[in-house]
Amino acid sequence: MTTFFIPGVAGDPTLLEGAYRDMSGVIELEMGRPPSAHRILRLWTRRGSTDCITEVGSSDPLRGGIVLAIFDMGPHQPFVVWRQPDSGRPDGVREILGCNAYEVLEFDS
C-alpha cells in the first residue's frame, strides 16, 4: 500500500495538498481542462516504441529525472507526466503521453 506523496514535498497534508492543487492548476491551464481526481502512482504504457513503467518517485525510464506526478486527463484523454529533469529546472517538465495504458495503479486513499 502506498500513501499519496510528491517527491521533495514534506509529508504535511496541508503542504502536500497545496502542492498538488498548484500542479493540477498548471496542467489545467496547459491542457484546457482539469485532470481527473485519480492520483496515479504507476503507469505501464507504450511510450514511442518502448513499453515502460513510469512511477512517481522513480527516475523517468526514458527521459531521466524524478517523476513528481502522473495526471489522468480523463477517458480517451492523455496522461501527463510531470518530472524534475536531471538539469534541475525548478518548475519541472511536463510530457503528454497517449491515452492508452496496459495498467494504471493509483495511490491508496
Biotite code that builds the C-alpha atoms (Angstrom):
import biotite.structure as struc

atoms = struc.array([
    struc.Atom([0.000, 0.000, 0.000], chain_id="A", res_id=1, res_name="MET", atom_name="CA", element="C"),
    struc.Atom([1.377, 3.373, -0.981], chain_id="A", res_id=2, res_name="THR", atom_name="CA", element="C"),
    struc.Atom([0.095, 6.603, 0.509], chain_id="A", res_id=3, res_name="THR", atom_name="CA", element="C"),
    struc.Atom([-0.039, 9.635, -1.769], chain_id="A", res_id=4, res_name="PHE", atom_name="CA", element="C"),
    struc.Atom([3.185, 11.651, -1.905], chain_id="A", res_id=5, res_name="PHE", atom_name="CA", element="C"),
    struc.Atom([5.075, 14.104, -4.103], chain_id="A", res_id=6, res_name="ILE", atom_name="CA", element="C"),
    struc.Atom([8.868, 13.707, -4.058], chain_id="A", res_id=7, res_name="PRO", atom_name="CA", element="C"),
    struc.Atom([10.502, 16.661, -2.356], chain_id="A", res_id=8, res_name="GLY", atom_name="CA", element="C"),
    struc.Atom([7.333, 17.848, -0.598], chain_id="A", res_id=9, res_name="VAL", atom_name="CA", element="C"),
    struc.Atom([7.171, 17.324, 3.152], chain_id="A", res_id=10, res_name="ALA", atom_name="CA", element="C"),
    struc.Atom([4.609, 14.840, 4.425], chain_id="A", res_id=11, res_name="GLY", atom_name="CA", element="C"),
    struc.Atom([2.473, 17.598, 5.976], chain_id="A", res_id=12, res_name="ASP", atom_name="CA", element="C"),
    struc.Atom([-1.015, 17.077, 4.466], chain_id="A", res_id=13, res_name="PRO", atom_name="CA", element="C"),
    struc.Atom([-1.616, 20.812, 4.013], chain_id="A", res_id=14, res_name="THR", atom_name="CA", element="C"),
    struc.Atom([1.651, 21.320, 2.098], chain_id="A", res_id=15, res_name="LEU", atom_name="CA", element="C"),
    struc.Atom([1.114, 18.174, 0.066], chain_id="A", res_id=16, res_name="LEU", atom_name="CA", element="C"),
    struc.Atom([-2.436, 19.092, -0.967], chain_id="A", res_id=17, res_name="GLU", atom_name="CA", element="C"),
    struc.Atom([-1.390, 22.664, -1.776], chain_id="A", res_id=18, res_name="GLY", atom_name="CA", element="C"),
    struc.Atom([1.463, 21.476, -3.985], chain_id="A", res_id=19, res_name="ALA", atom_name="CA", element="C"),
    struc.Atom([-0.806, 19.012, -5.804], chain_id="A", res_id=20, res_name="TYR", atom_name="CA", element="C"),
    struc.Atom([-3.504, 21.657, -6.279], chain_id="A", res_id=21, res_name="ARG", atom_name="CA", element="C"),
    struc.Atom([-0.892, 24.031, -7.743], chain_id="A", res_id=22, res_name="ASP", atom_name="CA", element="C"),
    struc.Atom([0.399, 21.355, -10.116], chain_id="A", res_id=23, res_name="MET", atom_name="CA", element="C"),
    struc.Atom([-3.159, 20.445, -11.167], chain_id="A", res_id=24, res_name="SER", atom_name="CA", element="C"),
    struc.Atom([-3.840, 24.126, -11.881], chain_id="A", res_id=25, res_name="GLY", atom_name="CA", element="C"),
    struc.Atom([-0.828, 24.342, -14.186], chain_id="A", res_id=26, res_name="VAL", atom_name="CA", element="C"),
    struc.Atom([-1.954, 21.190, -16.007], chain_id="A", res_id=27, res_name="ILE", atom_name="CA", element="C"),
    struc.Atom([-5.457, 22.636, -16.394], chain_id="A", res_id=28, res_name="GLU", atom_name="CA", element="C"),
    struc.Atom([-4.051, 25.863, -17.896], chain_id="A", res_id=29, res_name="LEU", atom_name="CA", element="C"),
    struc.Atom([-1.792, 23.967, -20.283], chain_id="A", res_id=30, res_name="GLU", atom_name="CA", element="C"),
    struc.Atom([-4.338, 21.324, -21.324], chain_id="A", res_id=31, res_name="MET", atom_name="CA", element="C"),
    struc.Atom([-7.515, 23.437, -21.248], chain_id="A", res_id=32, res_name="GLY", atom_name="CA", element="C"),
    struc.Atom([-9.289, 21.097, -18.839], chain_id="A", res_id=33, res_name="ARG", atom_name="CA", element="C"),
    struc.Atom([-8.693, 19.898, -15.278], chain_id="A", res_id=34, res_name="PRO", atom_name="CA", element="C"),
    struc.Atom([-7.158, 16.483, -14.688], chain_id="A", res_id=35, res_name="PRO", atom_name="CA", element="C"),
    struc.Atom([-9.345, 13.772, -13.188], chain_id="A", res_id=36, res_name="SER", atom_name="CA", element="C"),
    struc.Atom([-9.351, 13.188, -9.446], chain_id="A", res_id=37, res_name="ALA", atom_name="CA", element="C"),
    struc.Atom([-7.411, 9.916, -9.875], chain_id="A", res_id=38, res_name="HIS", atom_name="CA", element="C"),
    struc.Atom([-3.981, 10.106, -8.251], chain_id="A", res_id=39, res_name="ARG", atom_name="CA", element="C"),
    struc.Atom([-1.717, 7.801, -10.189], chain_id="A", res_id=40, res_name="ILE", atom_name="CA", element="C"),
    struc.Atom([1.289, 6.082, -8.651], chain_id="A", res_id=41, res_name="LEU", atom_name="CA", element="C"),
    struc.Atom([2.396, 3.915, -11.588], chain_id="A", res_id=42, res_name="ARG", atom_name="CA", element="C"),
    struc.Atom([1.624, 3.828, -15.289], chain_id="A", res_id=43, res_name="LEU", atom_name="CA", element="C"),
    struc.Atom([2.590, 0.946, -17.565], chain_id="A", res_id=44, res_name="TRP", atom_name="CA", element="C"),
    struc.Atom([2.256, 2.119, -21.148], chain_id="A", res_id=45, res_name="THR", atom_name="CA", element="C"),
    struc.Atom([3.895, 2.334, -24.537], chain_id="A", res_id=46, res_name="ARG", atom_name="CA", element="C"),
    struc.Atom([5.930, 5.493, -24.960], chain_id="A", res_id=47, res_name="ARG", atom_name="CA", element="C"),
    struc.Atom([7.095, 5.868, -28.519], chain_id="A", res_id=48, res_name="GLY", atom_name="CA", element="C"),
    struc.Atom([8.288, 2.382, -29.424], chain_id="A", res_id=49, res_name="SER", atom_name="CA", element="C"),
    struc.Atom([9.076, 1.310, -25.859], chain_id="A", res_id=50, res_name="THR", atom_name="CA", element="C"),
    struc.Atom([6.883, -0.379, -23.277], chain_id="A", res_id=51, res_name="ASP", atom_name="CA", element="C"),
    struc.Atom([7.812, 1.030, -19.888], chain_id="A", res_id=52, res_name="CYS", atom_name="CA", element="C"),
    struc.Atom([6.673, 1.653, -16.351], chain_id="A", res_id=53, res_name="ILE", atom_name="CA", element="C"),
    struc.Atom([6.627, 5.257, -15.163], chain_id="A", res_id=54, res_name="THR", atom_name="CA", element="C"),
    struc.Atom([6.321, 5.637, -11.383], chain_id="A", res_id=55, res_name="GLU", atom_name="CA", element="C"),
    struc.Atom([6.117, 8.608, -9.025], chain_id="A", res_id=56, res_name="VAL", atom_name="CA", element="C"),
    struc.Atom([9.325, 8.887, -7.016], chain_id="A", res_id=57, res_name="GLY", atom_name="CA", element="C"),
    struc.Atom([11.411, 6.956, -9.563], chain_id="A", res_id=58, res_name="SER", atom_name="CA", element="C"),
    struc.Atom([13.574, 8.113, -12.422], chain_id="A", res_id=59, res_name="SER", atom_name="CA", element="C"),
    struc.Atom([11.664, 8.507, -15.678], chain_id="A", res_id=60, res_name="ASP", atom_name="CA", element="C"),
    struc.Atom([12.595, 5.402, -17.718], chain_id="A", res_id=61, res_name="PRO", atom_name="CA", element="C"),
    struc.Atom([13.074, 7.315, -20.985], chain_id="A", res_id=62, res_name="LEU", atom_name="CA", element="C"),
    struc.Atom([13.979, 10.893, -20.091], chain_id="A", res_id=63, res_name="ARG", atom_name="CA", element="C"),
    struc.Atom([15.618, 10.698, -16.658], chain_id="A", res_id=64, res_name="GLY", atom_name="CA", element="C"),
    struc.Atom([14.683, 12.973, -13.792], chain_id="A", res_id=65, res_name="GLY", atom_name="CA", element="C"),
    struc.Atom([12.419, 12.045, -10.904], chain_id="A", res_id=66, res_name="ILE", atom_name="CA", element="C"),
    struc.Atom([8.713, 11.639, -11.675], chain_id="A", res_id=67, res_name="VAL", atom_name="CA", element="C"),
    struc.Atom([6.807, 14.042, -9.419], chain_id="A", res_id=68, res_name="LEU", atom_name="CA", element="C"),
    struc.Atom([3.238, 13.274, -10.535], chain_id="A", res_id=69, res_name="ALA", atom_name="CA", element="C"),
    struc.Atom([1.218, 11.490, -13.202], chain_id="A", res_id=70, res_name="ILE", atom_name="CA", element="C"),
    struc.Atom([-2.073, 13.082, -14.208], chain_id="A", res_id=71, res_name="PHE", atom_name="CA", element="C"),
    struc.Atom([-5.030, 11.345, -15.850], chain_id="A", res_id=72, res_name="ASP", atom_name="CA", element="C"),
    struc.Atom([-6.883, 13.759, -18.094], chain_id="A", res_id=73, res_name="MET", atom_name="CA", element="C"),
    struc.Atom([-9.986, 11.558, -18.263], chain_id="A", res_id=74, res_name="GLY", atom_name="CA", element="C"),
    struc.Atom([-11.493, 8.903, -20.527], chain_id="A", res_id=75, res_name="PRO", atom_name="CA", element="C"),
    struc.Atom([-9.969, 8.895, -24.011], chain_id="A", res_id=76, res_name="HIS", atom_name="CA", element="C"),
    struc.Atom([-7.649, 11.735, -22.957], chain_id="A", res_id=77, res_name="GLN", atom_name="CA", element="C"),
    struc.Atom([-3.879, 11.627, -22.488], chain_id="A", res_id=78, res_name="PRO", atom_name="CA", element="C"),
    struc.Atom([-1.840, 11.065, -19.376], chain_id="A", res_id=79, res_name="PHE", atom_name="CA", element="C"),
    struc.Atom([0.604, 13.791, -18.368], chain_id="A", res_id=80, res_name="VAL", atom_name="CA", element="C"),
    struc.Atom([3.888, 13.012, -16.619], chain_id="A", res_id=81, res_name="VAL", atom_name="CA", element="C"),
    struc.Atom([5.384, 15.824, -14.534], chain_id="A", res_id=82, res_name="TRP", atom_name="CA", element="C"),
    struc.Atom([9.049, 15.202, -13.788], chain_id="A", res_id=83, res_name="ARG", atom_name="CA", element="C"),
    struc.Atom([12.022, 17.012, -12.367], chain_id="A", res_id=84, res_name="GLN", atom_name="CA", element="C"),
    struc.Atom([14.648, 16.870, -15.116], chain_id="A", res_id=85, res_name="PRO", atom_name="CA", element="C"),
    struc.Atom([18.242, 15.963, -14.372], chain_id="A", res_id=86, res_name="ASP", atom_name="CA", element="C"),
    struc.Atom([19.132, 19.582, -15.177], chain_id="A", res_id=87, res_name="SER", atom_name="CA", element="C"),
    struc.Atom([17.274, 20.618, -12.001], chain_id="A", res_id=88, res_name="GLY", atom_name="CA", element="C"),
    struc.Atom([14.900, 23.084, -13.683], chain_id="A", res_id=89, res_name="ARG", atom_name="CA", element="C"),
    struc.Atom([12.793, 24.278, -10.727], chain_id="A", res_id=90, res_name="PRO", atom_name="CA", element="C"),
    struc.Atom([9.339, 24.158, -12.351], chain_id="A", res_id=91, res_name="ASP", atom_name="CA", element="C"),
    struc.Atom([9.759, 20.679, -13.815], chain_id="A", res_id=92, res_name="GLY", atom_name="CA", element="C"),
    struc.Atom([8.871, 19.381, -17.244], chain_id="A", res_id=93, res_name="VAL", atom_name="CA", element="C"),
    struc.Atom([5.521, 18.047, -18.404], chain_id="A", res_id=94, res_name="ARG", atom_name="CA", element="C"),
    struc.Atom([5.216, 15.360, -21.069], chain_id="A", res_id=95, res_name="GLU", atom_name="CA", element="C"),
    struc.Atom([1.913, 14.446, -22.701], chain_id="A", res_id=96, res_name="ILE", atom_name="CA", element="C"),
    struc.Atom([1.512, 10.714, -23.321], chain_id="A", res_id=97, res_name="LEU", atom_name="CA", element="C"),
    struc.Atom([-1.127, 8.766, -25.192], chain_id="A", res_id=98, res_name="GLY", atom_name="CA", element="C"),
    struc.Atom([-4.449, 7.803, -23.656], chain_id="A", res_id=99, res_name="CYS", atom_name="CA", element="C"),
    struc.Atom([-3.923, 4.034, -23.642], chain_id="A", res_id=100, res_name="ASN", atom_name="CA", element="C"),
    struc.Atom([-2.207, 2.136, -20.841], chain_id="A", res_id=101, res_name="ALA", atom_name="CA", element="C"),
    struc.Atom([-1.674, -1.531, -20.068], chain_id="A", res_id=102, res_name="TYR", atom_name="CA", element="C"),
    struc.Atom([-2.070, -0.837, -16.366], chain_id="A", res_id=103, res_name="GLU", atom_name="CA", element="C"),
    struc.Atom([-2.737, 2.157, -14.120], chain_id="A", res_id=104, res_name="VAL", atom_name="CA", element="C"),
    struc.Atom([-2.066, 1.872, -10.394], chain_id="A", res_id=105, res_name="LEU", atom_name="CA", element="C"),
    struc.Atom([-3.482, 4.574, -8.157], chain_id="A", res_id=106, res_name="GLU", atom_name="CA", element="C"),
    struc.Atom([-2.254, 5.659, -4.734], chain_id="A", res_id=107, res_name="PHE", atom_name="CA", element="C"),
    struc.Atom([-4.170, 4.255, -1.768], chain_id="A", res_id=108, res_name="ASP", atom_name="CA", element="C"),
    struc.Atom([-6.807, 6.597, -0.396], chain_id="A", res_id=109, res_name="SER", atom_name="CA", element="C"),
])
